[in-house]
Amino acid sequence: MAAANGVSHATATTSGRDLRALLRDLITVEHVRGGLIVAPDGLVIASELPSHVPVEALSALTATLGRELEVRGPRLRRGSFLMANFAAGDGTVFLGGTPVGFILLLADSEANRERIRHAMRGAIDAVRQAWKR
């Protein structure tokens, strides 16, 4: 259930080990169309996407962009890669790195980017806490 600010309260309480539930919570943020969680090799861990979105192609793109940002992040002196977004006229893609892979969310162009970044940060932190080495 989304709060008045459009961010689901469940995201903060969902276990970082239950990646499917975590993704289901993330896609409840207002104007988020769908998302997926993929391993670094592109293997789909969890997917909640509209039927017209090709899951395999998007998972490969997610893994490629995630690995590229991880590699380039330290060279840009911005610390370790946490999150990036890519905007176009018809929507925005949000990408976040976790110890188990990458989270990608697809959002409408009207989406409040800060709300989505806030929800992504919470999800990334939950996964990091659950998968500490």
Rosetta constraint file for C-alpha pairs under 8 A:
AtomPair CA 1 CA 8 HARMONIC 5.59 0.50
AtomPair CA 1 CA 9 HARMONIC 6.90 0.50
AtomPair CA 1 CA 10 HARMONIC 7.22 0.50
AtomPair CA 1 CA 28 HARMONIC 7.12 0.50
AtomPair CA 2 CA 6 HARMONIC 5.27 0.50
AtomPair CA 2 CA 7 HARMONIC 5.29 0.50
AtomPair CA 2 CA 8 HARMONIC 4.14 0.50
AtomPair CA 2 CA 9 HARMONIC 6.56 0.50
AtomPair CA 2 CA 28 HARMONIC 6.53 0.50
AtomPair CA 2 CA 29 HARMONIC 6.52 0.50
AtomPair CA 2 CA 30 HARMONIC 7.73 0.50
AtomPair CA 3 CA 7 HARMONIC 5.59 0.50
AtomPair CA 3 CA 8 HARMONIC 5.79 0.50
AtomPair CA 3 CA 9 HARMONIC 6.60 0.50
AtomPair CA 5 CA 115 HARMONIC 7.45 0.50
AtomPair CA 6 CA 29 HARMONIC 5.41 0.50
AtomPair CA 6 CA 30 HARMONIC 5.26 0.50
AtomPair CA 6 CA 115 HARMONIC 6.92 0.50
AtomPair CA 7 CA 28 HARMONIC 7.52 0.50
AtomPair CA 7 CA 29 HARMONIC 5.12 0.50
AtomPair CA 7 CA 30 HARMONIC 7.29 0.50
AtomPair CA 7 CA 115 HARMONIC 6.40 0.50
AtomPair CA 7 CA 116 HARMONIC 7.55 0.50
AtomPair CA 7 CA 118 HARMONIC 8.00 0.50
AtomPair CA 7 CA 119 HARMONIC 6.32 0.50
AtomPair CA 8 CA 12 HARMONIC 7.99 0.50
AtomPair CA 8 CA 25 HARMONIC 6.40 0.50
AtomPair CA 8 CA 26 HARMONIC 7.23 0.50
AtomPair CA 8 CA 28 HARMONIC 6.42 0.50
AtomPair CA 8 CA 29 HARMONIC 6.13 0.50
AtomPair CA 8 CA 119 HARMONIC 7.67 0.50
AtomPair CA 9 CA 13 HARMONIC 7.29 0.50
AtomPair CA 10 CA 14 HARMONIC 5.89 0.50
AtomPair CA 10 CA 25 HARMONIC 6.29 0.50
AtomPair CA 11 CA 22 HARMONIC 6.28 0.50
AtomPair CA 11 CA 25 HARMONIC 5.44 0.50
AtomPair CA 11 CA 26 HARMONIC 6.68 0.50
AtomPair CA 11 CA 119 HARMONIC 7.10 0.50
AtomPair CA 11 CA 122 HARMONIC 6.86 0.50
AtomPair CA 11 CA 123 HARMONIC 6.40 0.50
AtomPair CA 12 CA 122 HARMONIC 6.07 0.50
AtomPair CA 12 CA 123 HARMONIC 7.14 0.50
AtomPair CA 12 CA 126 HARMONIC 7.38 0.50
AtomPair CA 14 CA 18 HARMONIC 7.29 0.50
AtomPair CA 14 CA 21 HARMONIC 6.91 0.50
AtomPair CA 14 CA 22 HARMONIC 6.02 0.50
AtomPair CA 14 CA 126 HARMONIC 7.68 0.50
AtomPair CA 15 CA 19 HARMONIC 7.84 0.50
AtomPair CA 15 CA 22 HARMONIC 7.27 0.50
AtomPair CA 15 CA 126 HARMONIC 6.58 0.50
AtomPair CA 15 CA 127 HARMONIC 7.54 0.50
AtomPair CA 15 CA 130 HARMONIC 7.14 0.50
AtomPair CA 16 CA 22 HARMONIC 6.87 0.50
AtomPair CA 16 CA 123 HARMONIC 7.12 0.50
AtomPair CA 16 CA 125 HARMONIC 8.00 0.50
AtomPair CA 16 CA 126 HARMONIC 4.54 0.50
AtomPair CA 16 CA 127 HARMONIC 3.93 0.50
AtomPair CA 16 CA 128 HARMONIC 7.26 0.50
AtomPair CA 16 CA 129 HARMONIC 7.04 0.50
AtomPair CA 16 CA 130 HARMONIC 5.13 0.50
AtomPair CA 16 CA 131 HARMONIC 7.51 0.50
AtomPair CA 17 CA 127 HARMONIC 6.42 0.50
AtomPair CA 17 CA 130 HARMONIC 5.80 0.50
AtomPair CA 17 CA 131 HARMONIC 7.22 0.50
AtomPair CA 18 CA 22 HARMONIC 6.24 0.50
AtomPair CA 19 CA 23 HARMONIC 6.13 0.50
AtomPair CA 19 CA 37 HARMONIC 7.60 0.50
AtomPair CA 19 CA 45 HARMONIC 7.65 0.50
AtomPair CA 19 CA 46 HARMONIC 6.75 0.50
AtomPair CA 20 CA 24 HARMONIC 6.21 0.50
AtomPair CA 20 CA 45 HARMONIC 7.86 0.50
AtomPair CA 20 CA 46 HARMONIC 5.39 0.50
AtomPair CA 20 CA 47 HARMONIC 7.60 0.50
AtomPair CA 21 CA 25 HARMONIC 6.20 0.50
AtomPair CA 22 CA 26 HARMONIC 6.33 0.50
AtomPair CA 22 CA 123 HARMONIC 6.78 0.50
AtomPair CA 23 CA 27 HARMONIC 6.32 0.50
AtomPair CA 23 CA 35 HARMONIC 6.95 0.50
AtomPair CA 23 CA 36 HARMONIC 6.93 0.50
AtomPair CA 23 CA 37 HARMONIC 7.42 0.50
AtomPair CA 23 CA 46 HARMONIC 7.24 0.50
AtomPair CA 23 CA 47 HARMONIC 7.63 0.50
AtomPair CA 23 CA 48 HARMONIC 7.34 0.50
AtomPair CA 24 CA 28 HARMONIC 6.80 0.50
AtomPair CA 24 CA 48 HARMONIC 7.12 0.50
AtomPair CA 25 CA 29 HARMONIC 7.56 0.50
AtomPair CA 26 CA 32 HARMONIC 7.96 0.50
AtomPair CA 26 CA 119 HARMONIC 6.63 0.50
AtomPair CA 26 CA 120 HARMONIC 7.32 0.50
AtomPair CA 26 CA 123 HARMONIC 7.77 0.50
AtomPair CA 27 CA 32 HARMONIC 5.45 0.50
AtomPair CA 27 CA 33 HARMONIC 6.75 0.50
AtomPair CA 27 CA 34 HARMONIC 5.57 0.50
AtomPair CA 27 CA 35 HARMONIC 6.69 0.50
AtomPair CA 27 CA 48 HARMONIC 7.75 0.50
AtomPair CA 27 CA 105 HARMONIC 7.54 0.50
AtomPair CA 28 CA 32 HARMONIC 6.88 0.50
AtomPair CA 29 CA 115 HARMONIC 7.75 0.50
AtomPair CA 29 CA 116 HARMONIC 6.86 0.50
AtomPair CA 29 CA 119 HARMONIC 7.72 0.50
AtomPair CA 30 CA 111 HARMONIC 6.86 0.50
AtomPair CA 31 CA 107 HARMONIC 5.65 0.50
AtomPair CA 31 CA 108 HARMONIC 5.42 0.50
AtomPair CA 31 CA 110 HARMONIC 6.93 0.50
AtomPair CA 31 CA 111 HARMONIC 5.12 0.50
AtomPair CA 31 CA 112 HARMONIC 7.95 0.50
AtomPair CA 32 CA 105 HARMONIC 6.90 0.50
AtomPair CA 32 CA 106 HARMONIC 5.86 0.50
AtomPair CA 32 CA 107 HARMONIC 4.15 0.50
AtomPair CA 32 CA 108 HARMONIC 6.33 0.50
AtomPair CA 32 CA 111 HARMONIC 7.12 0.50
AtomPair CA 33 CA 49 HARMONIC 7.12 0.50
AtomPair CA 33 CA 50 HARMONIC 7.11 0.50
AtomPair CA 33 CA 105 HARMONIC 7.58 0.50
AtomPair CA 33 CA 106 HARMONIC 5.44 0.50
AtomPair CA 33 CA 107 HARMONIC 5.22 0.50
AtomPair CA 33 CA 108 HARMONIC 6.75 0.50
AtomPair CA 34 CA 48 HARMONIC 5.34 0.50
AtomPair CA 34 CA 49 HARMONIC 4.50 0.50
AtomPair CA 34 CA 50 HARMONIC 6.46 0.50
AtomPair CA 34 CA 105 HARMONIC 5.88 0.50
AtomPair CA 34 CA 106 HARMONIC 5.37 0.50
AtomPair CA 34 CA 107 HARMONIC 7.24 0.50
AtomPair CA 35 CA 47 HARMONIC 6.10 0.50
AtomPair CA 35 CA 48 HARMONIC 5.33 0.50
AtomPair CA 35 CA 49 HARMONIC 5.63 0.50
AtomPair CA 35 CA 103 HARMONIC 7.35 0.50
AtomPair CA 35 CA 104 HARMONIC 5.34 0.50
AtomPair CA 35 CA 105 HARMONIC 4.17 0.50
AtomPair CA 35 CA 106 HARMONIC 5.81 0.50
AtomPair CA 36 CA 44 HARMONIC 7.30 0.50
AtomPair CA 36 CA 45 HARMONIC 7.54 0.50
AtomPair CA 36 CA 46 HARMONIC 5.50 0.50
AtomPair CA 36 CA 47 HARMONIC 4.25 0.50
AtomPair CA 36 CA 48 HARMONIC 6.04 0.50
AtomPair CA 36 CA 49 HARMONIC 7.18 0.50
AtomPair CA 36 CA 59 HARMONIC 7.51 0.50
AtomPair CA 36 CA 103 HARMONIC 5.91 0.50
AtomPair CA 36 CA 104 HARMONIC 5.38 0.50
AtomPair CA 36 CA 105 HARMONIC 6.68 0.50
AtomPair CA 37 CA 44 HARMONIC 6.23 0.50
AtomPair CA 37 CA 45 HARMONIC 5.42 0.50
AtomPair CA 37 CA 46 HARMONIC 5.12 0.50
AtomPair CA 37 CA 47 HARMONIC 6.44 0.50
AtomPair CA 37 CA 59 HARMONIC 7.98 0.50
AtomPair CA 37 CA 101 HARMONIC 6.97 0.50
AtomPair CA 37 CA 102 HARMONIC 5.56 0.50
AtomPair CA 37 CA 103 HARMONIC 4.50 0.50
AtomPair CA 37 CA 104 HARMONIC 6.33 0.50
AtomPair CA 38 CA 42 HARMONIC 5.47 0.50
AtomPair CA 38 CA 43 HARMONIC 5.43 0.50
AtomPair CA 38 CA 44 HARMONIC 4.48 0.50
AtomPair CA 38 CA 45 HARMONIC 5.15 0.50
AtomPair CA 38 CA 46 HARMONIC 7.01 0.50
AtomPair CA 38 CA 59 HARMONIC 6.18 0.50
AtomPair CA 38 CA 62 HARMONIC 7.29 0.50
AtomPair CA 38 CA 63 HARMONIC 6.83 0.50
AtomPair CA 38 CA 101 HARMONIC 5.51 0.50
AtomPair CA 38 CA 102 HARMONIC 5.36 0.50
AtomPair CA 38 CA 103 HARMONIC 6.67 0.50
AtomPair CA 39 CA 43 HARMONIC 5.20 0.50
AtomPair CA 39 CA 44 HARMONIC 6.49 0.50
AtomPair CA 39 CA 45 HARMONIC 6.61 0.50
AtomPair CA 39 CA 63 HARMONIC 7.09 0.50
AtomPair CA 39 CA 100 HARMONIC 6.04 0.50
AtomPair CA 39 CA 101 HARMONIC 4.18 0.50
AtomPair CA 39 CA 102 HARMONIC 6.41 0.50
AtomPair CA 40 CA 63 HARMONIC 5.36 0.50
AtomPair CA 40 CA 66 HARMONIC 7.71 0.50
AtomPair CA 40 CA 67 HARMONIC 7.11 0.50
AtomPair CA 40 CA 100 HARMONIC 7.45 0.50
AtomPair CA 40 CA 101 HARMONIC 4.93 0.50
AtomPair CA 40 CA 102 HARMONIC 6.93 0.50
AtomPair CA 41 CA 60 HARMONIC 7.86 0.50
AtomPair CA 41 CA 63 HARMONIC 6.23 0.50
AtomPair CA 42 CA 59 HARMONIC 5.33 0.50
AtomPair CA 42 CA 60 HARMONIC 4.94 0.50
AtomPair CA 42 CA 61 HARMONIC 7.92 0.50
AtomPair CA 42 CA 62 HARMONIC 7.12 0.50
AtomPair CA 42 CA 63 HARMONIC 4.98 0.50
AtomPair CA 42 CA 64 HARMONIC 7.81 0.50
AtomPair CA 43 CA 59 HARMONIC 6.99 0.50
AtomPair CA 43 CA 60 HARMONIC 7.93 0.50
AtomPair CA 44 CA 56 HARMONIC 7.82 0.50
AtomPair CA 44 CA 59 HARMONIC 6.37 0.50
AtomPair CA 47 CA 55 HARMONIC 7.68 0.50
AtomPair CA 49 CA 53 HARMONIC 6.45 0.50
AtomPair CA 49 CA 55 HARMONIC 7.49 0.50
AtomPair CA 53 CA 58 HARMONIC 7.80 0.50
AtomPair CA 54 CA 58 HARMONIC 6.24 0.50
AtomPair CA 55 CA 59 HARMONIC 6.01 0.50
AtomPair CA 56 CA 60 HARMONIC 6.25 0.50
AtomPair CA 57 CA 61 HARMONIC 6.26 0.50
AtomPair CA 58 CA 62 HARMONIC 6.00 0.50
AtomPair CA 59 CA 63 HARMONIC 6.25 0.50
AtomPair CA 60 CA 64 HARMONIC 6.18 0.50
AtomPair CA 61 CA 65 HARMONIC 6.03 0.50
AtomPair CA 62 CA 66 HARMONIC 5.90 0.50
AtomPair CA 62 CA 95 HARMONIC 7.48 0.50
AtomPair CA 62 CA 102 HARMONIC 6.99 0.50
AtomPair CA 62 CA 103 HARMONIC 8.00 0.50
AtomPair CA 62 CA 104 HARMONIC 6.77 0.50
AtomPair CA 63 CA 67 HARMONIC 6.04 0.50
AtomPair CA 63 CA 101 HARMONIC 7.77 0.50
AtomPair CA 63 CA 102 HARMONIC 6.85 0.50
AtomPair CA 64 CA 68 HARMONIC 6.15 0.50
AtomPair CA 65 CA 69 HARMONIC 6.08 0.50
AtomPair CA 66 CA 70 HARMONIC 6.19 0.50
AtomPair CA 66 CA 95 HARMONIC 7.19 0.50
AtomPair CA 66 CA 96 HARMONIC 7.50 0.50
AtomPair CA 66 CA 97 HARMONIC 6.72 0.50
AtomPair CA 66 CA 102 HARMONIC 6.49 0.50
AtomPair CA 67 CA 71 HARMONIC 6.24 0.50
AtomPair CA 68 CA 72 HARMONIC 6.13 0.50
AtomPair CA 69 CA 73 HARMONIC 5.57 0.50
AtomPair CA 69 CA 81 HARMONIC 6.36 0.50
AtomPair CA 70 CA 74 HARMONIC 7.47 0.50
AtomPair CA 70 CA 80 HARMONIC 6.78 0.50
AtomPair CA 70 CA 81 HARMONIC 5.18 0.50
AtomPair CA 71 CA 75 HARMONIC 7.57 0.50
AtomPair CA 72 CA 76 HARMONIC 6.33 0.50
AtomPair CA 73 CA 77 HARMONIC 6.57 0.50
AtomPair CA 73 CA 78 HARMONIC 5.84 0.50
AtomPair CA 73 CA 79 HARMONIC 6.24 0.50
AtomPair CA 73 CA 80 HARMONIC 5.92 0.50
AtomPair CA 73 CA 81 HARMONIC 5.49 0.50
AtomPair CA 74 CA 78 HARMONIC 5.99 0.50
AtomPair CA 74 CA 79 HARMONIC 5.31 0.50
AtomPair CA 74 CA 80 HARMONIC 6.03 0.50
AtomPair CA 74 CA 81 HARMONIC 7.73 0.50
AtomPair CA 81 CA 96 HARMONIC 7.89 0.50
AtomPair CA 81 CA 97 HARMONIC 6.70 0.50
AtomPair CA 82 CA 96 HARMONIC 5.51 0.50
AtomPair CA 82 CA 97 HARMONIC 5.37 0.50
AtomPair CA 82 CA 98 HARMONIC 7.75 0.50
AtomPair CA 83 CA 94 HARMONIC 7.24 0.50
AtomPair CA 83 CA 95 HARMONIC 5.50 0.50
AtomPair CA 83 CA 96 HARMONIC 4.23 0.50
AtomPair CA 83 CA 97 HARMONIC 6.46 0.50
AtomPair CA 84 CA 94 HARMONIC 5.91 0.50
AtomPair CA 84 CA 95 HARMONIC 5.24 0.50
AtomPair CA 84 CA 96 HARMONIC 6.52 0.50
AtomPair CA 85 CA 92 HARMONIC 6.75 0.50
AtomPair CA 85 CA 93 HARMONIC 5.43 0.50
AtomPair CA 85 CA 94 HARMONIC 4.36 0.50
AtomPair CA 85 CA 95 HARMONIC 6.04 0.50
AtomPair CA 86 CA 92 HARMONIC 5.59 0.50
AtomPair CA 86 CA 93 HARMONIC 5.15 0.50
AtomPair CA 86 CA 94 HARMONIC 6.60 0.50
AtomPair CA 87 CA 91 HARMONIC 6.05 0.50
AtomPair CA 87 CA 92 HARMONIC 4.27 0.50
AtomPair CA 87 CA 93 HARMONIC 6.41 0.50
AtomPair CA 87 CA 109 HARMONIC 7.93 0.50
AtomPair CA 88 CA 92 HARMONIC 6.09 0.50
AtomPair CA 88 CA 109 HARMONIC 7.70 0.50
AtomPair CA 89 CA 109 HARMONIC 6.68 0.50
AtomPair CA 90 CA 108 HARMONIC 6.52 0.50
AtomPair CA 90 CA 109 HARMONIC 5.39 0.50
AtomPair CA 91 CA 106 HARMONIC 7.24 0.50
AtomPair CA 91 CA 107 HARMONIC 5.54 0.50
AtomPair CA 91 CA 108 HARMONIC 4.38 0.50
AtomPair CA 91 CA 109 HARMONIC 3.98 0.50
AtomPair CA 91 CA 110 HARMONIC 7.65 0.50
AtomPair CA 92 CA 106 HARMONIC 6.04 0.50
AtomPair CA 92 CA 107 HARMONIC 5.19 0.50
AtomPair CA 92 CA 108 HARMONIC 6.35 0.50
AtomPair CA 92 CA 109 HARMONIC 6.15 0.50
AtomPair CA 93 CA 104 HARMONIC 6.87 0.50
AtomPair CA 93 CA 105 HARMONIC 5.70 0.50
AtomPair CA 93 CA 106 HARMONIC 4.80 0.50
AtomPair CA 93 CA 107 HARMONIC 6.30 0.50
AtomPair CA 94 CA 103 HARMONIC 7.93 0.50
AtomPair CA 94 CA 104 HARMONIC 5.50 0.50
AtomPair CA 94 CA 105 HARMONIC 5.06 0.50
AtomPair CA 94 CA 106 HARMONIC 6.58 0.50
AtomPair CA 94 CA 107 HARMONIC 7.90 0.50
AtomPair CA 94 CA 117 HARMONIC 7.83 0.50
AtomPair CA 95 CA 102 HARMONIC 6.83 0.50
AtomPair CA 95 CA 103 HARMONIC 5.66 0.50
AtomPair CA 95 CA 104 HARMONIC 4.55 0.50
AtomPair CA 95 CA 105 HARMONIC 6.65 0.50
AtomPair CA 96 CA 102 HARMONIC 5.56 0.50
AtomPair CA 96 CA 103 HARMONIC 5.08 0.50
AtomPair CA 96 CA 104 HARMONIC 6.52 0.50
AtomPair CA 96 CA 120 HARMONIC 7.06 0.50
AtomPair CA 96 CA 124 HARMONIC 7.10 0.50
AtomPair CA 97 CA 101 HARMONIC 6.07 0.50
AtomPair CA 97 CA 102 HARMONIC 4.59 0.50
AtomPair CA 97 CA 103 HARMONIC 6.42 0.50
AtomPair CA 97 CA 124 HARMONIC 7.11 0.50
AtomPair CA 98 CA 102 HARMONIC 5.77 0.50
AtomPair CA 98 CA 103 HARMONIC 7.52 0.50
AtomPair CA 98 CA 124 HARMONIC 5.83 0.50
AtomPair CA 98 CA 127 HARMONIC 6.51 0.50
AtomPair CA 98 CA 128 HARMONIC 6.35 0.50
AtomPair CA 99 CA 127 HARMONIC 7.23 0.50
AtomPair CA 99 CA 128 HARMONIC 6.19 0.50
AtomPair CA 99 CA 131 HARMONIC 6.68 0.50
AtomPair CA 100 CA 127 HARMONIC 7.94 0.50
AtomPair CA 100 CA 131 HARMONIC 7.70 0.50
AtomPair CA 107 CA 111 HARMONIC 6.16 0.50
AtomPair CA 111 CA 116 HARMONIC 7.80 0.50
AtomPair CA 112 CA 116 HARMONIC 6.55 0.50
AtomPair CA 113 CA 117 HARMONIC 6.06 0.50
AtomPair CA 114 CA 118 HARMONIC 6.01 0.50
AtomPair CA 115 CA 119 HARMONIC 6.27 0.50
AtomPair CA 116 CA 120 HARMONIC 6.06 0.50
AtomPair CA 117 CA 121 HARMONIC 6.02 0.50
AtomPair CA 118 CA 122 HARMONIC 6.38 0.50
AtomPair CA 119 CA 123 HARMONIC 6.29 0.50
AtomPair CA 120 CA 124 HARMONIC 6.00 0.50
AtomPair CA 121 CA 125 HARMONIC 6.05 0.50
AtomPair CA 122 CA 126 HARMONIC 6.15 0.50
AtomPair CA 123 CA 127 HARMONIC 6.28 0.50
AtomPair CA 124 CA 128 HARMONIC 6.15 0.50
AtomPair CA 125 CA 129 HARMONIC 6.12 0.50
AtomPair CA 126 CA 130 HARMONIC 6.18 0.50
AtomPair CA 127 CA 131 HARMONIC 5.96 0.50
AtomPair CA 128 CA 132 HARMONIC 5.91 0.50
